[in-house]
Structure formats: structure tokens, C-alpha cells
Amino acid sequence: MLLNLRITLKRKQKQIISLNGIVVNCDYLRVRSKPSLKAEEIVLIPKDSKVSIDSSSKESKDFYKVLTPDGTKGYCVKEYIKLL
């Protein structure tokens, strides 16, 4: 029983792969609370800022789930982030 539980837990664990990106094509990029243009703006980050991207997030084809340099977590439009 315990062995089956461990196998089940391992299958359900989500592998998080973090990528790096940089803000491009704008002076400031909005970080939003959800992957939607209508979602609340959490913070603005300037051009050339580096962000970490959670590539395991499949919530949206148009947004990346990001972590900003100051530790803010949110969503940014993909077209404004160049992968490094």
C-alpha cells in the first residue's frame, strides 16, 4: 500500500523548469495577477529587466508565468519577453 502511494505521488508531482527571459519591445511591461489583459496589474517592470519563467505553466498560450527580480509572481504577455 505504501509503495503504491509513493508511485502515485511521484506521478502527480509537477516538474518545474525555470527559463530566463528579458523584457523587450516596450519601456515598461505590466505584470498581471492572471493570464488576461483584463486582470489586475501587480507591478510594472522596465525594459531589459530579467525575469524567471515557469515553463511548466500551461495556463495560457499568450502569457508567461513569471517571477520578477523583486520576487513578484504574475503573468506577462509573451511577445514582450525574449527567452535567453
Biotite code that builds the C-alpha atoms (Angstrom):
import biotite.structure as struc

atoms = struc.array([
    struc.Atom([0.000, 0.000, 0.000], chain_id="A", res_id=1, res_name="MET", atom_name="CA", element="C"),
    struc.Atom([2.768, 2.470, 0.921], chain_id="A", res_id=2, res_name="LEU", atom_name="CA", element="C"),
    struc.Atom([4.663, 1.637, -2.272], chain_id="A", res_id=3, res_name="LEU", atom_name="CA", element="C"),
    struc.Atom([1.562, 2.354, -4.371], chain_id="A", res_id=4, res_name="ASN", atom_name="CA", element="C"),
    struc.Atom([1.097, 5.682, -2.587], chain_id="A", res_id=5, res_name="LEU", atom_name="CA", element="C"),
    struc.Atom([4.694, 6.725, -3.334], chain_id="A", res_id=6, res_name="ARG", atom_name="CA", element="C"),
    struc.Atom([4.353, 5.829, -7.008], chain_id="A", res_id=7, res_name="ILE", atom_name="CA", element="C"),
    struc.Atom([1.086, 7.767, -7.257], chain_id="A", res_id=8, res_name="THR", atom_name="CA", element="C"),
    struc.Atom([2.631, 10.826, -5.597], chain_id="A", res_id=9, res_name="LEU", atom_name="CA", element="C"),
    struc.Atom([5.637, 10.755, -7.913], chain_id="A", res_id=10, res_name="LYS", atom_name="CA", element="C"),
    struc.Atom([3.363, 10.675, -10.969], chain_id="A", res_id=11, res_name="ARG", atom_name="CA", element="C"),
    struc.Atom([1.401, 13.685, -9.714], chain_id="A", res_id=12, res_name="LYS", atom_name="CA", element="C"),
    struc.Atom([4.452, 15.829, -8.978], chain_id="A", res_id=13, res_name="GLN", atom_name="CA", element="C"),
    struc.Atom([4.809, 18.630, -11.454], chain_id="A", res_id=14, res_name="LYS", atom_name="CA", element="C"),
    struc.Atom([8.251, 19.162, -12.892], chain_id="A", res_id=15, res_name="GLN", atom_name="CA", element="C"),
    struc.Atom([9.048, 22.882, -12.849], chain_id="A", res_id=16, res_name="ILE", atom_name="CA", element="C"),
    struc.Atom([11.561, 24.049, -15.397], chain_id="A", res_id=17, res_name="ILE", atom_name="CA", element="C"),
    struc.Atom([12.641, 27.635, -14.985], chain_id="A", res_id=18, res_name="SER", atom_name="CA", element="C"),
    struc.Atom([13.739, 29.631, -18.014], chain_id="A", res_id=19, res_name="LEU", atom_name="CA", element="C"),
    struc.Atom([15.132, 33.137, -18.113], chain_id="A", res_id=20, res_name="ASN", atom_name="CA", element="C"),
    struc.Atom([13.864, 35.991, -20.212], chain_id="A", res_id=21, res_name="GLY", atom_name="CA", element="C"),
    struc.Atom([14.389, 39.706, -20.698], chain_id="A", res_id=22, res_name="ILE", atom_name="CA", element="C"),
    struc.Atom([11.794, 42.447, -21.250], chain_id="A", res_id=23, res_name="VAL", atom_name="CA", element="C"),
    struc.Atom([11.902, 43.792, -24.833], chain_id="A", res_id=24, res_name="VAL", atom_name="CA", element="C"),
    struc.Atom([9.832, 45.930, -27.252], chain_id="A", res_id=25, res_name="ASN", atom_name="CA", element="C"),
    struc.Atom([8.389, 48.220, -24.569], chain_id="A", res_id=26, res_name="CYS", atom_name="CA", element="C"),
    struc.Atom([9.523, 50.763, -21.970], chain_id="A", res_id=27, res_name="ASP", atom_name="CA", element="C"),
    struc.Atom([7.627, 49.039, -19.134], chain_id="A", res_id=28, res_name="TYR", atom_name="CA", element="C"),
    struc.Atom([5.884, 45.680, -19.022], chain_id="A", res_id=29, res_name="LEU", atom_name="CA", element="C"),
    struc.Atom([2.792, 45.019, -16.916], chain_id="A", res_id=30, res_name="ARG", atom_name="CA", element="C"),
    struc.Atom([2.867, 42.031, -14.600], chain_id="A", res_id=31, res_name="VAL", atom_name="CA", element="C"),
    struc.Atom([-0.706, 40.859, -14.058], chain_id="A", res_id=32, res_name="ARG", atom_name="CA", element="C"),
    struc.Atom([-2.431, 38.740, -11.423], chain_id="A", res_id=33, res_name="SER", atom_name="CA", element="C"),
    struc.Atom([-3.908, 36.329, -14.007], chain_id="A", res_id=34, res_name="LYS", atom_name="CA", element="C"),
    struc.Atom([-3.132, 35.472, -17.647], chain_id="A", res_id=35, res_name="PRO", atom_name="CA", element="C"),
    struc.Atom([-5.554, 38.041, -19.058], chain_id="A", res_id=36, res_name="SER", atom_name="CA", element="C"),
    struc.Atom([-5.294, 41.618, -20.349], chain_id="A", res_id=37, res_name="LEU", atom_name="CA", element="C"),
    struc.Atom([-8.251, 42.443, -18.092], chain_id="A", res_id=38, res_name="LYS", atom_name="CA", element="C"),
    struc.Atom([-6.521, 41.137, -14.947], chain_id="A", res_id=39, res_name="ALA", atom_name="CA", element="C"),
    struc.Atom([-5.219, 43.452, -12.246], chain_id="A", res_id=40, res_name="GLU", atom_name="CA", element="C"),
    struc.Atom([-1.778, 44.989, -12.787], chain_id="A", res_id=41, res_name="GLU", atom_name="CA", element="C"),
    struc.Atom([0.531, 43.987, -9.947], chain_id="A", res_id=42, res_name="ILE", atom_name="CA", element="C"),
    struc.Atom([3.663, 45.879, -10.947], chain_id="A", res_id=43, res_name="VAL", atom_name="CA", element="C"),
    struc.Atom([5.446, 47.421, -13.938], chain_id="A", res_id=44, res_name="LEU", atom_name="CA", element="C"),
    struc.Atom([8.931, 46.219, -14.833], chain_id="A", res_id=45, res_name="ILE", atom_name="CA", element="C"),
    struc.Atom([11.297, 48.224, -17.050], chain_id="A", res_id=46, res_name="PRO", atom_name="CA", element="C"),
    struc.Atom([12.754, 47.237, -20.402], chain_id="A", res_id=47, res_name="LYS", atom_name="CA", element="C"),
    struc.Atom([15.836, 44.992, -20.132], chain_id="A", res_id=48, res_name="ASP", atom_name="CA", element="C"),
    struc.Atom([14.684, 43.534, -16.782], chain_id="A", res_id=49, res_name="SER", atom_name="CA", element="C"),
    struc.Atom([15.401, 39.846, -16.388], chain_id="A", res_id=50, res_name="LYS", atom_name="CA", element="C"),
    struc.Atom([12.588, 37.512, -15.322], chain_id="A", res_id=51, res_name="VAL", atom_name="CA", element="C"),
    struc.Atom([12.356, 33.830, -14.475], chain_id="A", res_id=52, res_name="SER", atom_name="CA", element="C"),
    struc.Atom([9.693, 31.948, -16.402], chain_id="A", res_id=53, res_name="ILE", atom_name="CA", element="C"),
    struc.Atom([7.816, 28.895, -15.134], chain_id="A", res_id=54, res_name="ASP", atom_name="CA", element="C"),
    struc.Atom([7.748, 26.834, -18.318], chain_id="A", res_id=55, res_name="SER", atom_name="CA", element="C"),
    struc.Atom([5.586, 24.128, -16.740], chain_id="A", res_id=56, res_name="SER", atom_name="CA", element="C"),
    struc.Atom([2.625, 26.520, -16.617], chain_id="A", res_id=57, res_name="SER", atom_name="CA", element="C"),
    struc.Atom([0.189, 25.701, -19.431], chain_id="A", res_id=58, res_name="LYS", atom_name="CA", element="C"),
    struc.Atom([-2.472, 28.220, -18.378], chain_id="A", res_id=59, res_name="GLU", atom_name="CA", element="C"),
    struc.Atom([-2.208, 30.441, -21.445], chain_id="A", res_id=60, res_name="SER", atom_name="CA", element="C"),
    struc.Atom([-0.736, 30.465, -24.923], chain_id="A", res_id=61, res_name="LYS", atom_name="CA", element="C"),
    struc.Atom([-0.283, 34.261, -24.813], chain_id="A", res_id=62, res_name="ASP", atom_name="CA", element="C"),
    struc.Atom([1.217, 34.749, -21.338], chain_id="A", res_id=63, res_name="PHE", atom_name="CA", element="C"),
    struc.Atom([4.225, 33.540, -19.366], chain_id="A", res_id=64, res_name="TYR", atom_name="CA", element="C"),
    struc.Atom([4.029, 32.902, -15.636], chain_id="A", res_id=65, res_name="LYS", atom_name="CA", element="C"),
    struc.Atom([6.961, 34.956, -14.322], chain_id="A", res_id=66, res_name="VAL", atom_name="CA", element="C"),
    struc.Atom([8.983, 35.825, -11.260], chain_id="A", res_id=67, res_name="LEU", atom_name="CA", element="C"),
    struc.Atom([10.389, 39.365, -11.323], chain_id="A", res_id=68, res_name="THR", atom_name="CA", element="C"),
    struc.Atom([13.744, 40.473, -9.865], chain_id="A", res_id=69, res_name="PRO", atom_name="CA", element="C"),
    struc.Atom([11.978, 41.809, -6.745], chain_id="A", res_id=70, res_name="ASP", atom_name="CA", element="C"),
    struc.Atom([10.208, 38.480, -6.173], chain_id="A", res_id=71, res_name="GLY", atom_name="CA", element="C"),
    struc.Atom([6.779, 39.376, -7.580], chain_id="A", res_id=72, res_name="THR", atom_name="CA", element="C"),
    struc.Atom([4.921, 36.474, -9.202], chain_id="A", res_id=73, res_name="LYS", atom_name="CA", element="C"),
    struc.Atom([2.475, 37.093, -12.022], chain_id="A", res_id=74, res_name="GLY", atom_name="CA", element="C"),
    struc.Atom([1.810, 36.893, -15.745], chain_id="A", res_id=75, res_name="TYR", atom_name="CA", element="C"),
    struc.Atom([3.288, 38.822, -18.689], chain_id="A", res_id=76, res_name="CYS", atom_name="CA", element="C"),
    struc.Atom([2.411, 38.866, -22.385], chain_id="A", res_id=77, res_name="VAL", atom_name="CA", element="C"),
    struc.Atom([4.853, 36.584, -24.209], chain_id="A", res_id=78, res_name="LYS", atom_name="CA", element="C"),
    struc.Atom([5.566, 38.951, -27.096], chain_id="A", res_id=79, res_name="GLU", atom_name="CA", element="C"),
    struc.Atom([7.372, 41.313, -24.704], chain_id="A", res_id=80, res_name="TYR", atom_name="CA", element="C"),
    struc.Atom([9.739, 38.710, -23.273], chain_id="A", res_id=81, res_name="ILE", atom_name="CA", element="C"),
    struc.Atom([12.704, 37.355, -25.179], chain_id="A", res_id=82, res_name="LYS", atom_name="CA", element="C"),
    struc.Atom([13.922, 33.975, -23.951], chain_id="A", res_id=83, res_name="LEU", atom_name="CA", element="C"),
    struc.Atom([17.604, 33.831, -23.058], chain_id="A", res_id=84, res_name="LEU", atom_name="CA", element="C"),
])
